[in-house]
């Protein structure tokens, strides 16, 4: 079993220190109930489309804080922050293991409606994280609308991933689509899906109502979505159950081949 804690919270606008302090306190409430702590998109700042004054480096305080918290709680800490690297600004998902080893994924699909594409650079490749026998594929918010990018692959008797993770600042106005697409991603990829979204409002004038959830590969809820403030939900995922389902209904071997360009 893999237990994932979904931290559905409000965020302080452009105040990384305040957000780190908030999550530090929330982490203490979990107390060894989960092996993965999943935080929203841009959890240290909110969805800021002007990155100049908020961007950090990979040697910055937030990454160092994640490493310290992962070691303290003996859990992987994951979420996206704003990174400055090689003259570019990136909406970067960080997965930090308890030993400090870090995996990164840069958001591929930038939200042009919110002008994210003006100052941020797009990521160019997917990653697969291996953790305690699981193969995990991270995604960030708007990536959800692009199913080809998130498509699982079955090859040589193996699936590329077992779990899709989404971190988001997804506006309440499109909450129905959020729920339906997450369920679809689980069904079409024969994968678990866990997704965390923020609540409250931000300086862009957008309202957020959470709806963080987890679903199994049949599209059934493990964690049901709601709009509570500062909710911590624990999703328990069973890898053996997933393998049994894939063997019993081996649709993966009939998937169409494709290439993403």
C-alpha positions as CSV (number, residue, x, y, z in Angstrom):
1,X,0.0,0.0,0.0
2,X,1.1,3.6,-0.7
3,X,-0.5,6.3,1.4
4,X,-0.5,9.8,-0.1
5,X,-1.5,12.9,1.8
6,X,-3.3,15.6,-0.3
7,X,-2.8,19.1,1.2
8,X,-5.7,21.2,-0.1
9,X,-5.0,24.7,1.3
10,X,-5.2,28.4,0.7
11,X,-1.9,30.0,-0.2
12,X,-0.3,33.3,0.8
13,X,0.3,35.4,-2.3
14,X,4.0,35.7,-3.3
15,X,5.1,34.9,0.3
16,X,7.2,31.8,0.3
17,X,8.2,32.0,3.9
18,X,4.6,32.2,5.1
19,X,3.6,29.3,2.9
20,X,6.5,27.2,4.1
21,X,5.6,27.9,7.7
22,X,2.0,27.0,7.0
23,X,2.9,23.6,5.5
24,X,5.4,22.9,8.2
25,X,2.5,23.1,10.7
26,X,0.2,21.0,8.5
27,X,2.8,18.3,8.1
28,X,3.0,17.8,11.8
29,X,-0.7,16.8,11.7
30,X,0.0,13.9,9.4
31,X,2.4,12.0,11.8
32,X,3.5,9.1,9.7
33,X,0.1,8.5,8.1
34,X,1.5,8.9,4.6
35,X,4.7,8.2,2.6
36,X,4.0,11.0,0.1
37,X,3.0,14.6,0.9
38,X,1.4,16.2,-2.2
39,X,1.2,20.0,-2.3
40,X,-0.5,22.3,-4.9
41,X,1.0,24.0,-7.9
42,X,3.2,26.9,-7.0
43,X,2.6,26.1,-3.4
44,X,5.1,28.6,-2.2
45,X,3.7,31.7,-4.0
46,X,0.3,31.0,-5.6
47,X,-0.1,31.2,-9.3
48,X,2.1,34.2,-10.1
49,X,2.5,34.9,-13.8
50,X,5.2,37.5,-13.1
51,X,8.1,35.4,-11.9
52,X,10.9,37.9,-11.6
53,X,10.6,38.7,-7.9
54,X,9.5,35.2,-6.7
55,X,11.6,32.8,-8.6
56,X,14.1,30.7,-6.7
57,X,17.0,28.5,-7.8
58,X,17.4,24.8,-7.1
59,X,19.7,25.9,-4.2
60,X,17.0,28.2,-2.8
61,X,15.2,28.1,0.5
62,X,12.1,26.2,-0.7
63,X,14.0,23.3,-2.1
64,X,16.2,23.1,1.0
65,X,13.0,23.3,3.2
66,X,11.5,20.4,1.2
67,X,14.6,18.3,1.8
68,X,14.6,19.0,5.5
69,X,10.9,18.2,5.8
70,X,11.2,15.0,3.8
71,X,14.0,13.8,6.1
72,X,12.1,14.9,9.2
73,X,8.9,13.1,8.2
74,X,10.5,10.2,6.4
75,X,8.2,10.9,3.4
76,X,8.5,12.1,-0.1
77,X,7.5,15.8,-0.5
78,X,6.1,16.9,-3.9
79,X,4.7,20.0,-5.5
80,X,5.6,22.7,-8.0
81,X,7.5,26.0,-7.4
82,X,8.8,28.8,-9.6
83,X,12.4,28.1,-10.6
84,X,14.9,30.4,-12.4
85,X,17.5,28.4,-14.4
86,X,19.8,29.2,-17.3
87,X,18.0,32.5,-17.9
88,X,14.6,30.8,-18.0
89,X,11.6,30.7,-15.6
90,X,10.0,27.4,-15.1
91,X,6.9,26.0,-13.3
92,X,8.8,23.1,-11.9
93,X,7.4,20.0,-10.1
94,X,9.8,18.8,-7.5
95,X,9.7,15.4,-5.9
96,X,12.1,15.1,-2.9
97,X,12.8,11.7,-1.3
98,X,13.6,11.4,2.4
99,X,17.3,11.1,1.5
100,X,17.2,14.4,-0.3
101,X,17.3,12.9,-3.8
102,X,15.2,15.2,-6.1
103,X,13.4,14.5,-9.3
104,X,12.1,17.4,-11.5
105,X,9.4,17.8,-14.1
106,X,8.9,21.2,-15.9
107,X,5.3,21.9,-16.8
108,X,4.8,21.2,-20.5
109,X,1.5,23.1,-21.2
110,X,1.6,26.7,-20.2
111,X,-1.8,28.4,-19.5
112,X,-1.9,31.1,-22.1
113,X,-5.3,32.3,-20.9
114,X,-3.6,33.3,-17.7
115,X,-0.5,34.6,-19.6
116,X,1.7,32.0,-18.1
117,X,3.3,31.5,-21.5
118,X,4.6,35.1,-21.6
119,X,7.4,34.7,-19.1
120,X,7.7,31.0,-18.4
121,X,9.4,28.4,-20.6
122,X,7.7,25.1,-21.4
123,X,9.1,21.7,-20.3
124,X,10.1,19.3,-23.0
125,X,10.0,15.8,-21.5
126,X,8.1,13.5,-19.1
127,X,9.7,11.7,-16.3
128,X,8.9,8.5,-14.4
129,X,9.7,8.4,-10.6
130,X,10.3,5.0,-9.0
131,X,9.3,5.0,-5.4
132,X,8.8,1.9,-3.2
133,X,7.9,-0.3,-6.1
134,X,5.6,2.3,-7.8
135,X,6.2,4.0,-11.1
136,X,4.9,7.5,-10.8
137,X,4.2,10.2,-13.5
138,X,3.9,13.8,-12.4
139,X,1.9,16.5,-14.1
140,X,1.0,20.1,-13.4
141,X,-2.5,21.6,-13.7
142,X,-3.1,22.6,-17.4
143,X,-1.4,19.4,-18.5
144,X,-4.6,17.6,-17.6
145,X,-6.3,18.9,-20.7
146,X,-3.8,17.2,-23.0
147,X,-4.4,13.4,-22.8
148,X,-1.8,12.5,-25.4
149,X,0.9,14.0,-23.2
150,X,-0.2,12.0,-20.2
151,X,-0.8,8.7,-22.1
152,X,0.5,5.5,-20.5
153,X,2.5,3.1,-22.6
154,X,2.4,-0.7,-22.4
155,X,5.6,-2.4,-23.7
156,X,7.4,-5.7,-23.1
157,X,4.8,-6.6,-20.5
158,X,5.2,-3.4,-18.5
159,X,3.4,-0.2,-18.0
160,X,5.3,3.1,-18.0
161,X,3.6,4.2,-14.8
162,X,1.1,3.1,-12.1
163,X,0.2,6.5,-10.7
164,X,-0.5,9.9,-12.3
165,X,-0.1,12.8,-10.0
166,X,-1.5,16.3,-10.6
167,X,-0.8,19.5,-8.7
168,X,-2.9,22.5,-9.6
169,X,-4.3,26.0,-9.1
170,X,-7.5,25.1,-11.0
171,X,-10.3,27.7,-10.9
172,X,-13.6,26.8,-9.4
173,X,-15.4,27.9,-12.6
174,X,-14.1,24.7,-14.3
175,X,-14.3,22.3,-11.3
176,X,-16.7,19.9,-13.2
177,X,-14.2,19.5,-16.0
178,X,-11.4,18.9,-13.5
179,X,-13.2,16.0,-11.9
180,X,-14.3,14.4,-15.2
181,X,-10.9,14.6,-16.8
182,X,-9.1,13.2,-13.8
183,X,-11.5,10.2,-13.9
184,X,-11.0,9.8,-17.6
185,X,-7.2,9.8,-17.2
186,X,-7.4,7.0,-14.7
187,X,-9.7,4.8,-16.9
188,X,-7.9,5.4,-20.2
189,X,-4.4,4.8,-18.7
190,X,-5.3,1.9,-16.3
191,X,-3.7,3.9,-13.6
192,X,-4.4,5.4,-10.2
193,X,-4.7,9.2,-10.2
194,X,-4.2,11.5,-7.3
195,X,-4.7,15.3,-7.7
196,X,-4.4,18.2,-5.3
197,X,-5.8,21.7,-5.9
198,X,-5.8,24.8,-3.7
199,X,-8.8,26.7,-2.2
200,X,-9.5,30.4,-1.6
201,X,-8.7,33.3,-4.0
202,X,-5.6,34.9,-5.4
203,X,-4.4,38.3,-6.7
204,X,-5.4,37.4,-10.2
205,X,-9.1,37.5,-9.1
206,X,-9.6,33.7,-9.5
207,X,-11.5,31.6,-7.0
208,X,-10.5,28.0,-6.2
209,X,-12.7,25.4,-4.5
210,X,-10.2,22.5,-4.1
211,X,-11.9,19.3,-5.3
212,X,-8.7,17.4,-4.6
213,X,-9.3,13.7,-5.2
214,X,-7.9,10.2,-5.8
215,X,-9.4,7.6,-8.1
216,X,-8.7,4.0,-9.0
217,X,-8.2,2.7,-12.6
218,X,-11.9,2.0,-12.8
219,X,-12.6,5.7,-12.2
220,X,-14.1,5.1,-8.7
221,X,-13.3,7.5,-5.9
222,X,-10.8,6.6,-3.2
223,X,-10.8,10.2,-2.0
224,X,-14.0,12.1,-2.8
225,X,-13.6,15.8,-3.9
226,X,-14.9,18.6,-1.7
227,X,-14.3,22.3,-1.2
228,X,-13.1,22.4,2.4
229,X,-10.4,24.8,3.4
230,X,-7.1,23.4,4.6
231,X,-8.2,19.8,4.1
232,X,-5.7,17.0,4.4
233,X,-7.0,13.8,2.8
234,X,-5.2,10.5,2.8
235,X,-5.4,8.2,-0.3
236,X,-4.5,4.6,0.2
237,X,-3.4,2.9,-3.1
238,X,-2.9,-0.8,-3.6
239,X,-0.4,-1.9,-6.2
240,X,-1.4,-5.5,-6.1
241,X,-5.0,-4.6,-6.8
242,X,-3.9,-2.6,-9.8
243,X,-1.8,-5.4,-11.1
244,X,-4.7,-7.8,-10.7
245,X,-7.1,-5.5,-12.6
246,X,-4.6,-5.0,-15.4
247,X,-4.1,-8.8,-15.8
248,X,-7.9,-9.5,-15.7
249,X,-8.7,-6.7,-18.2
250,X,-5.5,-6.3,-20.4
251,X,-6.7,-3.5,-22.5
252,X,-3.2,-2.0,-22.4
253,X,-1.9,-4.5,-25.0
254,X,-4.4,-3.2,-27.5
255,X,-3.6,0.5,-27.1
256,X,-2.6,2.4,-30.3
257,X,1.0,3.2,-30.8
258,X,2.0,6.9,-31.1
259,X,4.7,9.4,-30.8
260,X,4.6,12.9,-29.2
261,X,6.4,15.6,-31.1
